[in-house]
Amino acid sequence: MLRFRSLGSGSTGNATLVEATGGGGRITRLLIDCGFALRHLDARLARAGLAACDLDAVFVTHEHGDHIGCARALSQREGLPVWMSEGTWLATGGHDYEGRIRFARDGLGIELGDLALRPFTVPHDAREPLQLVCSDGARRVGILTDLGHATPYVLAQLAGLDALLLECNHDSDLLANSAYPPFLKHRVGGNYGHLSNVAAAAIARAVHHGGLKHVVAAHLSEQNNRPDIVKRLLADALGATEEDMLAADAANGSPWLDA
């Protein structure tokens, strides 16, 4: 069985749990990003019924603070291996993590207990950002946040998913009329920034198929987006109702969902 849960998603912090249950009830748990202070991450894990000692590894998608957060402190305290690209590692100072750093590369599979991980590169303003598809051999869940646009390569990685956590960062009109300075509007809305709602809906439409059970909106901007806008656009893209749509929020993330 494969399931996932956002522990919180937004510009103030991001973290996602992916859990695979294998033979004999063995459970493998991966934390994807940990963009919170350590004590806050502990509290979010507790709300999910877990503790940091229940984790098997951490995967950091890129070096921005709302994603890497307490990765080093968590690794030191719990003795956890941390996967990230070499570019991300260099961008954060090249710390040795006491020998627990592991380098991930675009397209190179990673075996972690009963989880198979497939990192893939995305266009984002970071040194070597990677997003991820996780599988237990039968089901696949994709994590896609922090990219400015979807390349054909990105869409190919998302083919045949059973579930997708998808960035829906901003409404373009709200962003244009926001109090953000021009340089920040350009960064967020640019090809190496963050996905607009319309761009995210186009991705959802492109990867939709009969076996796609969940598309969870993530990384919504508190200033430049609204869940009702996101749900309406995703529902239209997926041929679903707005009531069927889920949006992970900054405070609580999402419930556990089976892939």
C-alpha positions in Angstrom: 0.0 0.0 0.0 1.2 3.5 -0.9 -0.1 6.6 0.8 0.9 10.2 1.2 0.2 13.3 3.3 1.2 16.9 3.2 2.3 18.2 6.6 2.0 21.8 5.3 2.4 23.6 2.0 3.0 27.2 1.2 5.6 29.9 1.2 6.2 29.5 4.9 7.2 25.9 4.7 6.7 22.6 2.9 6.9 18.9 3.9 5.3 15.8 2.5 5.2 12.2 3.8 5.2 9.2 1.5 4.7 5.8 3.1 4.9 2.3 1.6 3.8 -0.9 3.4 5.5 -4.0 2.2 5.5 -7.7 3.0 5.1 -8.6 6.6 3.7 -5.2 7.4 7.1 -3.5 7.0 6.7 0.3 6.5 9.1 2.6 4.7 8.6 6.3 5.3 10.2 9.2 3.3 9.9 12.9 4.2 10.1 15.0 1.1 11.3 18.5 2.2 11.3 19.7 5.8 10.8 23.4 5.4 10.0 24.1 9.1 11.8 24.7 12.3 12.5 21.3 14.0 10.0 21.8 16.8 7.3 22.7 14.3 8.1 19.7 12.2 7.8 17.5 15.3 4.4 18.9 16.0 3.2 18.3 12.4 4.5 14.7 12.5 2.6 14.2 15.7 -0.6 15.4 14.1 0.0 12.7 11.4 0.4 10.1 14.2 4.2 9.8 13.8 7.4 10.9 15.3 10.7 11.8 13.6 12.2 8.4 14.7 9.6 6.7 12.4 11.2 8.2 9.3 13.7 6.3 7.1 15.1 9.2 5.1 14.7 12.7 3.9 14.6 14.0 0.3 15.2 17.7 -0.3 14.0 19.0 -3.6 16.1 22.2 -3.6 17.9 24.7 -1.4 15.2 27.3 -0.7 14.4 27.8 2.9 10.8 26.8 2.8 11.9 23.3 1.5 15.3 22.5 3.1 14.4 24.0 6.5 15.6 21.8 9.3 17.0 19.0 7.2 20.5 19.2 8.7 19.3 19.4 12.3 16.8 16.6 11.7 19.5 14.4 10.2 21.9 15.1 13.1 19.3 14.4 15.7 17.8 11.3 14.2 20.8 9.9 12.2 18.7 10.1 9.0 20.2 9.9 5.5 19.4 13.0 3.4 19.0 12.8 -0.3 19.5 15.9 -2.5 21.2 16.9 -5.7 24.9 17.8 -5.6 23.8 21.3 -6.8 21.5 21.7 -3.8 24.2 20.5 -1.5 26.7 23.0 -2.8 24.2 25.8 -2.7 23.7 25.2 1.0 27.3 25.2 1.9 28.4 21.6 1.2 28.0 20.4 4.8 29.0 16.8 5.3 25.9 15.8 7.3 28.2 13.6 9.3 28.5 11.2 6.4 24.7 10.9 5.9 24.4 12.9 2.7 23.3 11.0 -0.4 23.4 12.5 -3.9 20.3 12.2 -6.1 20.5 12.7 -9.9 17.9 13.4 -12.6 16.5 10.1 -13.9 18.6 7.9 -11.6 16.4 5.6 -9.5 16.8 5.3 -5.7 15.8 2.2 -3.8 14.7 2.9 -0.2 13.1 -0.1 1.5 9.8 -0.7 -0.2 9.9 2.7 -2.0 11.3 3.2 -5.4 12.2 6.9 -6.1 12.6 8.6 -9.4 14.0 12.1 -9.2 13.5 14.4 -12.2 14.8 17.9 -13.0 12.4 20.9 -13.3 12.8 24.5 -14.4 13.1 26.6 -11.2 15.4 29.3 -10.0 17.5 27.0 -7.8 20.9 25.4 -8.5 19.8 21.8 -9.4 16.2 21.3 -8.4 14.6 17.9 -8.4 11.1 16.8 -8.0 10.0 13.2 -7.4 7.9 10.2 -8.3 7.6 7.5 -5.6 6.3 4.0 -6.1 5.8 0.8 -4.1 5.9 -1.2 -7.3 2.1 -1.1 -7.8 1.2 2.5 -7.3 2.9 5.8 -8.1 2.6 9.2 -6.5 4.2 12.4 -8.0 5.4 15.4 -6.1 5.6 18.5 -8.3 6.1 21.9 -6.7 8.4 24.8 -7.4 8.7 25.1 -11.1 7.9 27.9 -13.5 6.5 25.8 -16.3 6.1 22.2 -17.4 8.5 21.0 -20.0 7.6 17.9 -22.1 10.2 16.0 -20.0 8.3 16.9 -16.8 5.0 15.8 -18.3 6.6 12.5 -19.3 7.6 11.8 -15.8 4.0 12.2 -14.6 2.5 9.8 -17.1 0.4 7.1 -15.5 0.4 8.4 -11.9 -2.1 7.3 -9.3 -1.9 10.5 -7.3 -0.2 13.9 -7.7 0.7 16.7 -5.3 0.7 19.7 -7.7 1.8 23.2 -7.2 -0.9 25.8 -7.8 0.9 28.8 -6.6 -0.8 31.9 -7.8 -3.7 33.5 -9.7 -2.1 35.6 -12.4 -4.4 38.5 -11.9 -4.1 38.5 -8.1 -0.3 38.5 -8.6 -0.3 41.3 -11.1 -2.4 43.5 -8.8 -0.6 42.5 -5.6 1.7 44.7 -3.5 4.7 42.6 -4.5 7.5 44.7 -6.1 7.9 44.3 -9.9 11.0 42.1 -9.6 9.2 39.7 -7.3 6.2 39.5 -9.6 8.5 38.8 -12.5 10.3 36.1 -10.5 7.2 34.3 -9.3 5.4 34.5 -12.6 8.4 33.7 -14.8 9.4 30.5 -16.5 11.7 29.6 -13.6 9.4 30.7 -10.8 6.1 29.1 -9.7 3.1 27.6 -11.5 0.1 29.7 -12.0 -3.3 28.1 -11.5 -3.9 28.0 -15.2 -0.5 26.3 -15.8 -1.2 23.8 -13.0 -4.7 23.0 -14.5 -3.1 22.4 -17.9 -0.7 19.9 -16.3 -3.6 18.2 -14.5 -5.5 18.0 -17.8 -2.4 16.6 -19.6 -1.7 13.8 -17.2 -5.3 12.9 -16.3 -6.3 9.3 -17.0 -8.8 6.9 -15.5 -6.5 5.6 -12.8 -5.6 9.1 -11.4 -7.3 9.0 -8.0 -6.1 12.2 -6.4 -4.7 15.6 -7.5 -3.9 17.7 -4.4 -3.3 21.4 -4.9 -0.2 22.6 -3.1 2.1 25.6 -2.4 -0.8 28.1 -2.7 0.3 31.7 -2.1 -1.5 33.2 0.8 -1.4 36.6 -0.8 -1.9 35.8 -4.5 -4.3 32.9 -4.6 -7.5 31.4 -3.2 -8.5 27.8 -2.7 -11.9 28.3 -4.4 -10.2 29.5 -7.6 -7.8 26.6 -7.6 -10.6 24.0 -7.0 -12.7 25.4 -9.8 -9.9 25.2 -12.3 -8.7 21.8 -11.3 -12.3 20.4 -11.3 -12.8 21.7 -14.8 -9.5 20.2 -16.0 -10.2 16.8 -14.4 -13.9 16.6 -15.2 -14.7 16.5 -11.5 -16.7 18.6 -9.0 -15.1 21.3 -6.9 -16.1 19.3 -3.8 -13.9 16.5 -5.0 -10.8 18.8 -5.0 -8.3 19.0 -2.2 -5.9 21.8 -1.4 -3.1 21.4 1.1 -2.8 24.5 3.3 0.1 26.0 5.2 -1.3 25.2 8.6 -2.5 21.6 8.3 -1.4 20.2 4.9 -3.7 17.4 3.9 -5.1 14.2 5.3 -3.6 10.9 4.6 -4.5 9.7 1.0 -4.1 6.3 -0.5 -2.4 6.4 -3.9 
